[in-house]
Amino acid sequence: MGYDEKPSKKALVPSEIIENRILLIRGQKVILSSHLALLYGVRTIALNQAVKRNLDRFPYDFAFKLSRSEADSLVSQNVIPHIKYFGGSLPYAFTEQGIAMLSSILRSKRAVRMNIAIMRIFVKLRRIISTHKEVEQKLHELEHKIGRIDEDITVIFNAIRQLMKEEQKPKGRIGFARD
């Protein structure tokens, strides 16, 4: 498919499957090498070997190897069934930029199409997060306005109470007193 062709209606995998593979690790949205291998239709060991042969293309902000405690945490959160799922070595975690870089070392048609699908999901997530932040900001502004209104209402009620107290005081007679 060239740049002037429309995307096909039939996706390689449903977008929900890709979305469910995106994890938040070390404050970054990543996909694990084992999940990417499944999506690309390659063995995890082949993907990892391709990355190791091209380590200079994967700086820390593109890909990093999980620590043992991070892998254990994924097991405890039921993200993966068991530590053996990784096949004896700790997995790589790829950021969006790392996944884009994978397209330069994995050249199968499926890998290219899958990379495009993954990039679209990341863009979609960025839009959702952006919208979420806008809504959060508007809620904060509304809370601030309500807080000011509450303060104003409190001042009004206090003024009314003060006026009511003054009305309840007995008032002296107006006019001249007769002897």
N, C-alpha and C positions, 0 to 999 in steps of 0.2 A: 504494500500500500504506500503510495507516495504522499507528498505533502498536500496535494490538491484533491486527494480522495477523502470521502467521508468515512468516519469510523463505521465498522460493521455493527449491526444491531446485536450480534451474538458475541458476548464477552467470553474470554477464556474461562474465567471463574466469576461467580457473582461478587460484586463489590463488597458485600457484607463479609465475605470470607477474608478478603484483604484487610478490611477495616478491623476485623477481630484479631488479626495478626500484629497490628501496630500496638506496641507496648510503650510505656513511659519508664525509661531506665536512665538514671543519672540526670534526670531533668530533660531528657531528649526523647522525642518520638522515634522509635526504632523498630526494625523487624529483625528477628533472629535468623541466623544463617540456615538453620534447619527448616524454618518456615519458608524462607526464600527458595531453598532447594526444592521443596515440594511444589511451590508455585511455578518455578521455572522448569520442572520436570527433569531435574538432574539429581544425582546423589549428593548428599551433604559433603561427603569427603572430596568430591570433585570440585564443588564450589569453594570449599576451604583451601584446597590446593591451588586453585586459580588465584585466589586472594593472596596466598603466601608468595606465589611467584611474582606478584605485582604489588607488594606491600607499599612501595613508594607512592602508589595512587590512592592509598587509604590512610590519610593522617587521622589523628585521634578524633577529630570532629566529623569524620566520615564513617569510621568503623572502629570498634574497640572490642576486646575480648572480655567476656563477663568474668567476674571473680566467682570463686566457689560459693561465697555467701549470697551473691546475687542469683546464682543458679538455684541454690537451695530455696531461696525466697520464691522463685517462680514455681517450684514444686509445691511449696506450702500454700501458695495462692491458687493452685490447680490450673496454672497456665500451661504447664507441661505435666504429663502423668508421673514421670519418674526421672531421676538424674541420668539413668541409663539411656534415656531418650536422645541424649546428645552424643551417644556412641563413644564414650570414653574420653572425650576432650571437651573443654568448655567452648561454648559457641561464640561466634562473633555477633555483635549487634550492629546493624547498619542504619545510619541516619538516612534521611532523604537524599543528601548529597552522595553518600556512599552507595546507595541503591542506583542512583544515576550513573555513578562511576562503574558499577558492575556491568552496565550495558557495553562498556568499552572492552571488557574482557570475556564476557559471555555473549557469543555472537549468533546463537541459534535464533531462528525466527520466533519461536515461542518466548525466549528470554527477552527479545526486543519488544514484542507485543505485551508481555507481562510487565516490563518496566514502564511502558506507556500507561498501562492501567494503574499501576502503583502510583506513578507521579500524579495522575488525575485524582486519586483518592487523597493523597497528601494535600493537593490544592483544595479539594472539597473540605477537608478537615480544617485547613487554615481559614477558609471562609466561615465555617461554623464557629470557630473560636473567635474570629473577629466580630461576628454578630453577637456572640455571647458577651464579649467585652463591652460592646456598645450598649447592650441591654443592662449590663451590670452598672455601667456609668450612669445611665438614665435613672436606674433605681436609686443609686447613691444621691443623685441630684434631687430626686423626689423626696427621699428621706430627709435631706437637708432642708428642703422647703417646708416639709411637714413639721420638722423640729422648730423652725422659725414661727410657723403658724401656731403651733402649740404654745410657744412662749408668748406670742401676741394674745392668744385666747386667755392664757393665765393672767396676763396683765389686765385684760378687760374684766375678767371675773373678780380680780382683786379690787379694781376700781368700783365695780358694782357693789361688792360687799362693803366697801368703805362708805359708799353713798347710803346704803341701807342702814348702817350703824348710825350715821348722822341723822337720818330720818327718825330713828327710834328714840333719840334723845328728846326729853321734854323741852319744849320751846317756851320761852317767856312770852308774856302778852305784849302785843304791840300797841302803842298808843300812850296816852296820859293816864296816870293813876289818879283817882279821886280821893280827896281827903275826907 
